[in-house]
Amino acid sequence: MMPEEVRKKRIEHQLELLSMSSNSKHINAEKSGHFPQFSEPKLVIDAIKNCVKEISQMK
């Protein structure tokens, strides 16, 4: 539903945000729109679990 040019620009902006941290990760929820927690809940849950695991290991 998004024009290709707009999609490419959006990805470019997302990667720019990604580069602002040395400890970041870009996760593409390909089957989701604005609410991946509804359309791909496992992806979101796994991402949160991974964050918690990484933070726990930093202590």
LINBELQUI-V455776 format. One record per residue. N is the residue number from 0. RES is the residue in one letter. PHI is phi in radians with two decimals (* if undefined). BURIAL is + if it has 16 or more other ideal C-beta (glycine too) atoms within 10 Angstrom, else -. Layout:
N&RES&PHI&BURIAL + N&RES&PHI&BURIAL
//
This chain:
0&M&*&- + 1&M&-1.87&- + 2&P&-1.00&- + 3&E&-0.97&- + 4&E&-1.08&- + 5&V&-1.20&- + 6&R&-1.06&- + 7&K&-1.11&- + 8&K&-1.15&- + 9&R&-1.11&- + 10&I&-1.08&- + 11&E&-1.01&- + 12&H&-1.14&- + 13&Q&-1.09&- + 14&L&-1.20&- + 15&E&-1.12&- + 16&L&-1.08&- + 17&L&-1.02&- + 18&S&-1.28&- + 19&M&-1.35&- + 20&S&-2.30&- + 21&S&-1.48&- + 22&N&-2.27&- + 23&S&-2.27&- + 24&K&-2.56&- + 25&H&-1.75&- + 26&I&-2.00&- + 27&N&-1.67&- + 28&A&-1.58&- + 29&E&-1.14&- + 30&K&-1.75&- + 31&S&-2.12&- + 32&G&-1.84&- + 33&H&-1.43&- + 34&F&-2.25&- + 35&P&-1.10&+ + 36&Q&-1.12&- + 37&F&-1.64&- + 38&S&-1.53&- + 39&E&-2.42&+ + 40&P&-1.05&- + 41&K&-1.10&- + 42&L&-1.06&+ + 43&V&-1.18&+ + 44&I&-1.06&- + 45&D&-1.10&- + 46&A&-1.14&- + 47&I&-1.14&- + 48&K&-1.05&- + 49&N&-1.13&- + 50&C&-1.08&- + 51&V&-1.06&- + 52&K&-1.08&- + 53&E&-1.13&- + 54&I&-1.13&- + 55&S&-1.09&- + 56&Q&-1.29&- + 57&M&-1.35&- + 58&K&-1.32&-
//
